[in-house]
Amino acid sequence: MNFEPTRQLQVSRILSNGQKVSVGTLAQNSEQVYFSYHADYVEKFGNLSPFAMKLDTSLQLAPKQPHFGLHGVFADSLPDGWGLLLQDRFFRQKGILPQHVTAMDRLAFVGDRGIGALIFEPSKVIERDQLDYAQLGLAAQAVFDGQTEDILEALLTAGSSGGARPKAQIFMPKSGEAIARSQPNFNDEAWIIKFTSKNLPLGHEEGLCEAIYLTMAEQAQLKPCQWRLLDAPATSGAAQWLALKRFDWVNNENGVGRYHQHSLSGLLNADFRLPSLDYEDLIKASKSLCQSQNVAEIQFRRAIFNLFSSNQDDHGKNWAFLQNDQGEWKVSPFYDVTFSPHPFGEHSTAFGGFGKKPSVKAMQKLAQRAGLSWSETQKIIQQILDALSQFPVLARDFGVKNSTVKLIQNELNRIWGENKTLLD
């Protein structure tokens, strides 16, 4: 493969009506990356990253850290975990050392396949073959488990950038039929399907457990993302795989549009791989960006759910915001909501400085940030606990093994014991 380092990329945006507009130019010299908005974009549209970038045509230097030399808003389009694994193996197949690949090169490979509304051109073209979700899933399992790399290109075109676990983007008709394909027909809805592996912490029950958590989050009025379970092929070892509807994807009469999506870590230029954020940061950023006090309460509710449900992989990329064509922001649906204990029980995002077992004083301060009294907060905690109490019943309904139910319930009981003073 003839590989030339990427020095310049044109950044475009797909609006919610499907129209493509030019945003600006990314350029790299021998050391650093710069971005400049185009004048037409500045006149008509909102700032893509208002905390870190200026909405003007000046040359804006990207910080060297923590996003591999990119501005946070563009780093949101970079692959991590699973997507990075696929890219690196693809490069090696073509005789390219991943160490020689820059963040700009990776954006060029993302092209128009990233999450959110941004497109990077010229893109590195990869053949796009039509595969069904069963083929994609079995191939993803094999790559994840280290058994094969035969259809890396197909997985790359269908692969979702974010997260460490095997997944792919699929398309299904709006009618709700369980007909899934790797390339869209007109007005198809976009979904992310999460595959399973025997090598994952919960094995082939990962998707079922996440579906249960999403159900409990809905009961707790946390506005989770839309989901469904799809039957997995018998040879996969799984009963069903979880599919999550893309909330940045807009279906309309003209076809498909998108909302601009920005993560908390990208917005604040924080390293999501390190425990560098606090729920105080989330609440403050949400109120400021969305220009609304009401968003603080939903984010606080989600924080309480994460605390008591052992969703400890609550890093800055698992919180996102959506911008419409008029430049207005809102918080995204709740996503990556699942049982995810960390070593030593520490959360990626802290609760008023506490990685676990937050003090009453710290939670009172956090609640105050969200505009809630302590009596209101305790009612919210009880509502969350009521939703989580449904776990054993839901697990039985979803067909989760007794050993898995016991494992998770024991952890939920332990966390309740650690934090029950919040209801005193």
C-alpha positions in Angstrom: 0.0 0.0 0.0 1.4 3.4 -1.0 1.2 5.4 2.2 1.6 9.1 2.4 1.3 10.9 5.7 -1.8 13.2 5.8 -0.9 16.9 6.0 -4.3 18.5 5.4 -7.9 17.6 5.8 -11.1 19.4 4.8 -13.7 19.2 7.6 -17.3 19.2 6.6 -20.6 18.8 8.5 -23.7 16.9 7.6 -26.7 19.0 8.8 -29.9 17.4 10.2 -31.6 17.8 6.7 -28.7 15.9 5.0 -27.1 19.0 3.5 -23.3 18.9 3.6 -21.6 22.2 4.5 -17.9 23.1 4.6 -16.6 23.8 8.2 -12.9 24.4 7.9 -9.4 23.1 7.4 -7.1 20.9 9.5 -3.4 21.1 8.7 -0.3 19.5 10.2 3.3 20.6 10.0 6.2 18.6 11.3 5.1 19.0 14.9 1.6 20.4 15.4 -1.9 20.5 14.1 -3.8 23.7 13.3 -7.5 24.4 12.5 -9.2 27.3 10.9 -13.0 27.8 10.3 -14.1 28.9 6.9 -15.8 32.3 6.8 -19.1 31.0 5.5 -19.4 28.6 8.3 -18.6 31.2 11.0 -21.4 33.5 9.5 -24.1 30.8 9.5 -23.5 28.1 12.2 -22.5 27.6 15.8 -19.1 26.8 17.3 -18.4 23.1 17.3 -16.5 23.3 20.6 -17.3 26.5 22.4 -15.2 25.9 25.5 -11.9 25.2 23.6 -12.2 27.0 20.3 -13.0 30.4 18.9 -15.7 30.9 16.3 -13.6 32.9 13.9 -11.3 32.4 11.0 -8.1 32.6 13.0 -5.5 29.8 13.0 -6.1 27.7 16.1 -3.3 25.5 17.5 -4.3 22.1 18.9 -2.8 21.1 22.3 -0.3 18.3 22.1 -2.1 16.5 24.9 -4.3 14.7 25.8 -5.7 13.9 22.3 -2.7 12.9 20.3 -2.1 16.5 19.1 -5.7 17.1 17.9 -8.4 19.5 19.1 -10.8 17.7 21.4 -13.7 18.0 19.1 -11.9 16.3 16.2 -10.3 13.7 18.6 -13.9 12.6 19.3 -13.9 11.1 15.8 -10.8 9.0 16.5 -11.2 5.3 17.1 -10.3 3.9 20.4 -10.3 0.3 21.7 -12.0 -1.8 19.1 -11.7 0.7 16.3 -8.0 1.2 17.0 -7.4 -2.6 17.0 -9.0 -2.9 13.6 -7.1 0.1 12.1 -3.7 -1.1 13.5 -4.2 -4.6 12.1 -5.2 -3.2 8.8 -2.1 -1.1 8.6 0.1 -4.0 9.5 -1.5 -6.1 6.7 -0.5 -3.3 4.3 3.0 -3.2 5.6 2.6 0.0 7.6 3.8 0.3 11.2 1.0 1.7 13.4 3.7 3.8 15.1 4.1 5.7 11.8 0.4 6.6 11.6 -0.6 10.0 12.9 -3.9 11.1 14.3 -4.5 13.0 11.1 -4.0 9.7 9.2 -6.6 8.0 11.4 -9.1 10.8 10.8 -8.6 10.3 7.1 -9.4 6.6 7.5 -12.6 7.5 9.5 -13.7 9.8 6.6 -17.5 9.9 6.7 -17.9 6.8 8.9 -17.5 8.5 12.3 -20.1 9.1 15.1 -21.6 12.6 14.8 -21.8 15.0 11.9 -18.2 15.7 11.0 -16.6 14.3 7.8 -12.9 14.4 7.0 -11.6 14.6 3.4 -9.8 13.4 1.4 -10.6 10.1 3.1 -8.7 6.8 2.7 -11.1 4.7 0.6 -11.9 1.2 1.7 -14.2 -1.2 -0.2 -17.7 -1.3 1.2 -19.2 -4.8 0.9 -22.8 -5.7 1.9 -22.8 -8.2 4.8 -25.5 -9.2 7.2 -25.0 -8.7 10.9 -24.5 -12.4 11.6 -21.4 -12.4 9.3 -20.1 -9.3 10.9 -20.6 -10.6 14.4 -18.9 -13.9 13.8 -16.0 -12.1 12.1 -15.7 -9.6 14.9 -15.6 -12.4 17.5 -12.8 -14.1 15.5 -10.7 -10.9 15.3 -11.4 -10.0 19.0 -10.4 -13.5 20.1 -7.3 -13.5 17.8 -8.4 -16.2 15.5 -8.5 -14.5 12.1 -8.0 -11.2 10.3 -9.6 -12.3 7.0 -12.3 -9.6 6.6 -10.7 -6.6 8.4 -11.7 -4.2 5.6 -15.4 -5.1 6.0 -15.2 -4.7 9.7 -13.4 -1.3 9.3 -16.2 0.0 7.1 -18.8 -1.2 9.6 -16.8 -0.6 12.8 -17.9 1.9 15.3 -15.0 4.0 16.6 -15.7 4.1 20.3 -15.3 1.5 23.0 -13.1 -1.4 23.7 -15.5 -4.2 22.8 -16.3 -5.7 19.4 -19.1 -3.8 17.6 -20.3 -2.6 14.2 -22.6 -0.2 12.6 -25.7 -1.8 11.0 -28.8 -0.4 9.3 -32.4 -1.5 9.8 -35.6 -0.3 8.2 -37.8 2.2 10.1 -40.6 -0.4 10.1 -38.9 -2.2 12.9 -38.3 -5.4 11.0 -35.2 -7.3 12.3 -33.5 -7.0 8.9 -30.0 -5.7 9.5 -27.3 -4.9 6.8 -23.9 -3.3 6.8 -24.8 -0.7 4.1 -27.9 1.4 4.2 -31.0 1.4 2.0 -32.9 4.7 1.7 -34.1 6.0 5.0 -32.7 3.1 7.0 -32.1 3.8 10.7 -28.5 3.5 12.0 -27.7 1.2 14.9 -24.6 0.1 16.7 -24.6 -3.7 17.4 -22.4 -4.9 20.2 -21.1 -8.4 19.7 -20.0 -10.8 22.5 -17.1 -13.0 23.2 -16.3 -15.7 25.7 -13.3 -13.5 26.7 -15.4 -10.6 27.9 -16.0 -10.2 31.7 -19.6 -11.4 31.4 -19.0 -13.6 28.3 -21.9 -13.9 26.0 -24.3 -12.4 28.5 -22.7 -8.9 28.1 -25.5 -7.7 25.8 -28.3 -9.1 28.0 -26.9 -7.5 31.1 -26.6 -4.1 29.3 -30.2 -4.4 28.1 -31.3 -5.0 31.7 -29.4 -1.9 32.9 -31.0 0.2 30.1 -34.4 -1.1 31.2 -33.7 -0.1 34.8 -32.4 3.3 33.6 -35.7 3.8 31.7 -37.6 3.0 34.9 -35.5 5.6 36.7 -36.5 8.2 34.1 -32.9 8.7 33.0 -33.7 8.9 29.2 -31.4 6.1 28.0 -30.7 5.4 24.3 -33.2 3.2 22.3 -32.2 -0.4 22.1 -33.3 -3.8 20.9 -32.0 -7.4 21.0 -31.2 -9.3 17.9 -31.0 -13.1 17.7 -27.4 -14.2 17.3 -26.3 -17.1 15.1 -26.1 -20.4 16.9 -22.4 -20.8 16.3 -21.6 -17.5 18.1 -22.2 -18.9 21.6 -24.6 -16.0 22.3 -28.4 -16.1 22.5 -28.8 -12.4 21.5 -26.7 -9.4 20.7 -27.6 -5.8 21.8 -28.3 -3.1 19.2 -28.3 0.6 20.2 -29.9 3.2 17.9 -27.6 6.0 16.9 -29.0 9.2 18.5 -26.9 11.5 16.2 -28.6 10.1 13.1 -31.6 11.9 11.8 -34.1 10.3 9.3 -36.1 12.7 7.2 -37.9 13.0 3.9 -34.7 13.9 2.1 -32.8 10.9 3.4 -30.4 11.1 6.4 -29.0 14.0 8.4 -26.9 14.1 11.5 -26.5 16.1 14.7 -23.0 17.2 15.8 -21.9 15.1 18.8 -19.3 16.2 21.3 -18.0 14.2 24.3 -17.4 15.7 27.7 -13.7 14.7 27.5 -13.4 16.3 24.1 -15.2 19.4 25.2 -13.0 19.9 28.3 -9.8 18.6 26.6 -9.6 15.9 29.3 -8.0 12.5 29.0 -10.8 9.9 29.2 -8.2 7.1 29.9 -7.3 8.7 33.2 -9.7 9.5 36.1 -9.4 13.3 35.4 -13.0 14.4 35.7 -15.6 14.9 38.4 -19.4 14.9 38.3 -19.1 18.5 39.3 -17.4 19.2 36.0 -20.2 17.3 34.2 -23.0 19.3 35.8 -21.2 22.6 35.4 -20.4 22.0 31.7 -24.0 20.7 31.0 -25.6 23.8 32.5 -23.2 26.2 30.7 -23.3 24.5 27.3 -27.1 23.8 27.2 -28.0 27.1 28.8 -30.4 25.2 31.1 -30.6 24.4 34.8 -32.9 21.5 34.1 -30.1 19.4 32.4 -28.2 19.4 35.7 -30.9 17.3 37.4 -30.8 14.6 34.7 -27.0 14.4 34.8 -27.1 14.2 38.6 -29.7 11.4 38.5 -27.5 9.5 36.1 -24.5 10.0 38.4 -26.6 8.4 41.3 -27.5 5.5 39.0 -23.9 4.9 38.1 -22.9 5.0 41.8 -25.4 2.4 43.0 -25.3 0.2 39.9 -21.5 -0.3 39.7 -21.3 1.4 36.3 -17.8 2.6 37.1 -16.5 2.9 33.5 -18.1 6.4 33.6 -15.3 8.2 31.8 -15.6 11.4 29.8 -16.3 9.8 26.5 -19.4 8.2 28.0 -21.0 11.6 28.4 -22.0 13.5 25.2 -23.9 16.5 23.9 -25.7 17.1 20.7 -25.8 20.3 18.7 -28.6 21.1 16.2 -28.2 23.2 13.0 -29.0 26.4 14.9 -26.1 25.9 17.3 -28.3 24.8 20.3 -27.0 22.1 22.6 -28.7 19.3 24.6 -27.5 16.4 26.6 -27.4 13.1 24.7 -29.4 10.0 25.8 -27.8 7.9 28.5 -25.5 5.3 26.9 -22.9 2.7 27.9 -25.1 1.9 30.9 -24.0 -1.4 32.2 -22.4 -3.4 35.0 -18.7 -2.4 34.8 -16.8 -2.6 38.1 -13.3 -1.2 38.2 -10.3 -2.4 40.2 -10.7 -1.2 43.9 -14.2 -0.1 43.1 -13.1 3.4 41.8 -15.2 5.3 39.4 -13.6 7.0 36.3 -15.5 10.2 37.2 -15.4 11.3 40.8 -18.2 12.4 43.1 -17.0 15.6 44.6 -13.5 14.3 44.8 -14.4 10.8 45.9 -13.7 7.9 43.5 -16.0 5.7 45.6 -18.0 5.9 48.9 -18.6 9.7 48.5 -19.3 11.5 51.8 -22.7 13.0 52.6 -21.1 16.4 52.5 -19.6 15.8 49.0 -23.0 14.6 47.7 -24.8 17.5 49.3 -22.5 19.9 47.5 -23.0 18.0 44.2 -26.7 18.1 44.6 -26.6 21.8 45.3 -24.7 22.3 42.0 -27.6 20.5 40.4 -30.1 22.9 42.1 -31.5 20.2 44.3 -32.2 20.2 48.1 -31.0 17.3 50.2 -34.6 16.0 50.7 -35.1 16.1 46.9 -31.8 14.3 46.5 -32.8 11.5 48.9 -36.0 11.0 47.0 -34.0 10.6 43.8 -31.7 8.1 45.5 -34.7 6.1 46.6 -36.1 6.1 43.1 -32.9 4.9 41.7 -32.7 2.1 44.3 -36.3 1.1 43.5 -35.3 0.7 39.8 -32.2 -1.3 40.7 -34.2 -3.6 42.9 -35.8 -5.0 39.8 -32.5 -6.5 38.6 -33.1 -10.2 39.8 -36.6 -10.2 38.2 -35.4 -8.7 35.0 -32.4 -11.0 34.8 -34.6 -14.0 35.1 -36.9 -12.6 32.4 -33.9 -12.0 30.1 -32.6 -15.5 30.6 -29.4 -14.6 32.5 -27.6 -17.4 34.3 -28.1 -17.7 38.0 -24.3 -17.5 38.6 -24.2 -14.2 36.7 -27.2 -12.8 38.6 -25.6 -13.7 41.9 -22.3 -12.1 40.9 -23.9 -8.8 40.0 -26.4 -8.8 42.9 -23.7 -9.4 45.4 -21.8 -6.3 44.1 -24.9 -4.2 44.1 -25.6 -5.2 47.7 -22.0 -4.4 48.6 -22.2 -0.9 47.1 -25.5 -0.3 48.8 -23.8 -1.2 52.1 -21.0 1.3 51.4 -23.4 4.2 50.6 -26.5 3.7 52.6 -25.6 6.6 54.9 -26.7 8.9 52.0 -30.3 8.0 53.0 -29.9 8.6 56.8 
